[in-house]
Amino acid sequence: MALQSHLEELCHLRQLIAKLNRAIVALARTEQYRSWISLLKTIPGISTLTAMIVLTELHEITRFGSIDHCAVT
């Protein structure tokens, strides 16, 4: 019974993660993010999800004059 409960919770969480990932991908395709996402994805190892994390953490990427300024901040 406990195992079944854990398996059901796992299934629920996987569905929730998939739903959230689809929402992030849809947001990445909007005008606000599309060009920045495309640019960031040219970096090897950067996916849509990673690019969205970078953009949302940095908020307004243009406030940094250079990559060095971004790294220091």
Summary of the structure (lengths in Angstrom):
residues: 73
radius of gyration: 17.1
end to end distance: 50.7
largest distance: 57.7
contacts: 149
relative contact order: 0.09
helix: 78%
strand: 0%
